[in-house]
Amino acid sequence: MAIEHAGVRVVDKPWGSFDLRPWSDIRLDGIAIGELWFERGDTEAPDPALLLKLLFTSKPLSIQVHPGDRYARSMGLANGKTEAWYVLGAVPGAKVAIGLKQRLTPPQLRASIEDGSISNLVQWRSVFKDEVIFIPAGTIHAIGAGLAIAEIQQRSDATFRLFDYGRARDLHLDGAVAVANAGPAERQSHPRRLSDQRTLLVASPHFVLERIDLPPQSSWELDAEIETWVFLLEGHARVGPMNAFAGEAIFLEADCASVKTGRDGLKALLAYPRPEPIADLLHDLDDGGDRTAARRHAQPSPHRVAKTRTPTPSMETRA
């Protein structure tokens, strides 16, 4: 049983930012922070199946692709890397690249990486605050400058770089060609309401990502039978025995936590390793704890996902 205030690991990156506000007050003198990784408070516990992190970009990231489970396991890793982004903030004109403008054959993709022309073949588009973007393994992608993003992903460090803006870091040509879906990105699904409080953002074979919107000064029960991450977007709440505020994360597993919102209510992301939404995840205690309402809006799934420890990375993480 676990209800933990998540700790934070700071990761510097050449494309990072010096000012992470309003999401964090962390500063490192003269060092650009690219990522904040949320980690379990119990350092002796097994690694969760999912990794929640925040990304802050002052420059574009490399153009990259992640392997799926099968290829990752052929490399000796536990799993591949599928991820989803929730845009916390975006300067005017901020963009991401998802997929290519046209379908390339493997020899064409290899040639475009070798001569750098891949930078002109990715499909860039503008993004905005509160937008959700799903990146299945194999999707060629990049994140531009001027963005703050919450990312949920399979716990994996496998990244293949295709283009790096002259940063003199290695590219991973063979791996990228082997795993990339070298064409336009898959069509993105639209968010779907599960109830008045729950919105399904992403449902994939590897995880579900939801947003919850709870009214001011209300009481709820969060039934986290399996690993569940809560990231606060707006407002604050008392989750179990602890207070939580915007920019903070809570980890729950095999536990049932009370959630009491403050005067501004609560807007938060929920993520857990299931292929479909959990029906009995959230219960309104102000309404007598009636659990039937949730069952009408979401279908339960019988699947469980085993947790694994983080594999030793064979290359850099997000580049």
N, C-alpha and C positions, 0 to 999 in steps of 0.2 A: 504494500500500500504506500502511495506517495502523493503528497501535495507539496511542491517545492517552488520557491522563488528561484528562477533560473539565473545562473551566473552568466557573465559575459566574457568572451575571449576577444581581444582586439587583434585584428589582422591588418598590417600595413600593406598598401598596394601603390604602384606608381600612378594609378589613375584615381586614387582616393581623394578624400577631402580633409580639410583642416577644421571644419566647423560642421558638426553633426546635429546641431540644434534644428528643431525642437525635440528630436528623438533621443539625444544623449548629450550630456555635458562633458564627455570624455575628450581630452586633448592630449596629444603627445607633441612636445616641442619640436617643430621642424619636420614632423613625420606625418605623411598623408595616410589617414585611416580609410581603408577601402571596405572593410567588413567588420561587423560585430556578430560573433557566433554565440548563440544561447546554449548553455550547457546545464546539465543536471546539477542540483546542489549537492547530491550524494555522489561524490567522486569515486566511490567504490562500486557503484551500481554498473551493470552492463550498459553499453552505449545504446541509446534509443535507435529505432529503425529510421527515424527522420531527423533531419537537421534544419533548424530554423535560424535564419540569419538576416541581417540588414546590410544592404549595399549602399554606398555613397560614392557618386561618380563626379569628378571634376574634368575627366577626360574619357574618351571612349575606351571600352575594354577591347581585348582582342576579339577577332572573329573566331568562333570556336564551335565544337560539337562534342557531345558526350556519348559514350557507348551505352547500349542496352545491356540487360543482364547477361545474355549469352556470351557476348564478346568480352564483357568485363570478367566473367568467370574463366574464360580462356586465358586471361592475363593473370589469374590467381587472385582476383578480387572477389568480394562476397556478392556484389551486385553492381548494376549500372547506375545511371543518374538521369532520372526524369525530375523536372522541377516546375514550379509555378511561381509567378511574380505578382505581387500586389503593389501597385504604384502608390507610395506614400506621399510623394511630392515630385513635381516636374517643373523646371523652368520653361518659359515659352519656347516652343520649337524643339523641345527634347524629343529624342527618337530612340527606337530600338529597331534592330534588324531581325526578321524572322523568316527563314527560308530564302530561296533564291528566286530571281525573276523568271528563270526558265530552267527546264530540266537539262542536266548535264550527264554525260556518260562518265564512268570512272576515269578514263584517260583525259577527258576534258576537265574534270574537276582537278585531277592531279596537275595538269598543265597550268590551270588558273591559280593554284596555290604556289607553284614554282615561280611564275612570273608576276605574282601579286595582283593579277586582274580580278581575283575573287572579290577584292574590295569594291569593285564596281558591279558585281553580280548579285550581292545580297539585297534583299528587299527591305529598305528602311521605311518606317512610318512613324508619325507622331504619336505620342502617348500622353495621357492626362491622369491627374490625381484620381485615385480609386479605381483605375482600370486594372483588369486581371488578365494575365497572359500565361498560357500553358505552353510549356516547352517539353514535348516528349523526347526521350533519348533518340539521337539520330538527327535532330533538327539543327541545321546550321543557324547560328544566331549571334547577336552582339548587343551590347547595351551602350548607349551613347552617353554623352556628358550631361550634367545637370539633373541627375535623378537620385531619388532616395527610394529604395525598393525593399519590401519584405519578401524574402524568398523561403519557400518550403521545398525540400528536395529529399530524394533518397540519400542516405548517408554514404556518400562516395566522393572520392577526390579525383576521379578519372575525367580529365579534360584534354582534348586534342586541339591545339591552336592551328589555325589556317592562315592567319594574317595578324601582325602585331604592330603596325604603325612605326616600324623602324626601331623598336625598343631593344633590339639585339638579343632577344630570347629565342630559344629553340622553337621551331615549328614541328608539328607531328604529322607529317605528310602521309605516311603509310596508314597510321591509325585512323586519321580523318577520312581518307578515301574508303577504308574498309567499313566504317560505321555510318557514314553520312547518308541521309536521304537527300540526294543532291537535286532538289527541285523545290517548287513552291511549298509553303508550309500548309499543314492540314488546317481545315476550317475550324475556327475557334467556336466553342459552344457558348451560349449566353447564360448568365447567371439565372438561377431558378429558385423561386420562393418555396421553401419547405414548410414554413409557418409564418406568422406575423413577425416572429423574432429571428428566424433562421433563413439565410440565403445560401444556397449551394453555389459555390464559385467554380470548383473543379472536382470532378470525380474521375479518377484514373485507376488502373490496376494496382497502383502503388500507394496512393493516399487520397484522402478527401480533404478539400479546403472549403471551409464555410466562413461566412461573416454572421455575427450575431449583433442585434440591435435591441438593447434592453432599456425599458423606460426608467425615468428617475425614481429613486427610492423604492425599488422593487426587490423582491426576494425570489431566488431561483435555486434549483438544485442541478448541478452538473454531474452526471453519472458517467465517470470516466472508467469504464471497465478495462479498456486498453489504453496504451500510450496516447496521451492527448496534450497538445501544445495550445496554449492560449496566449495570444499577443494583443495587448491593449492598444487600440487606435485612438480612441477618444474617451474622455470621462475617467472615472475610477470606480473601484469596487473592492469589497472585502471578499476575498476568495478563500474559503476555509478559515484558517487562523491568521491570514496575512492580508495587508493592504496592498493593492496593486494600482499603478497609475499608467498613463499613456507612455508607450515606449518600453514597457517592461513585459516580461513573459513569465508564465506559470507552467510548470510541468506537472501533469497528473497521470496516475496509473493505478488501476485496481482500487480506486477510491471514489467516494461520492462527496463532492464539495458543495457547501452552500455558497451562493453568490449574491451578495447584497450590494446593489448599486448606490452610488451617491446622488447628489442633487442634479447632476448633469446627465445621468444615465450612463450607459456603457455601450461602446462600439468596439468589437474585438474580432480577431481572426481565430478560428479553431482549425486545427489540423490533426489528423489521426490516420494510421495505416490500415485503411479498409478500402475496398473498391467501390462501396456504395455508402450513402449516409446511414448513420445509426439512428434508428427511430426514437429510442428512449434516451436520448442524450441530455435533453434539457427539459426541466419541469418547472412550472409556475407554482411556487409555494403560496403566493397570495391568492391563488385560485383553488386552494385546497390540495395542491400537488397532484392534480388530475393528470395522469399519464396517457390518457386515451387520445388527447389532442395531437400529441406528437406522432402517434402511430398512424394517424390519418394522413400525415403529410410526407412521411419518409419510410422507405422499405428497409427492414433489417437485413443484415448480411451475416451468414454463418461463418465467414472466413476469418481466420486469425493470421496475423503476420508475426513470425518469430523475429525477435530482436537479435542483432549480431553486433559484435564489436567492430569499430572502425578498422577497415583494412589498411595495411601500410601502403601509402600512396606510391604509385610508380612514376608520378609526374606532379607538376604543380596543380593546385586546386584551380579556382577560377582565375583566369589569366588576364 
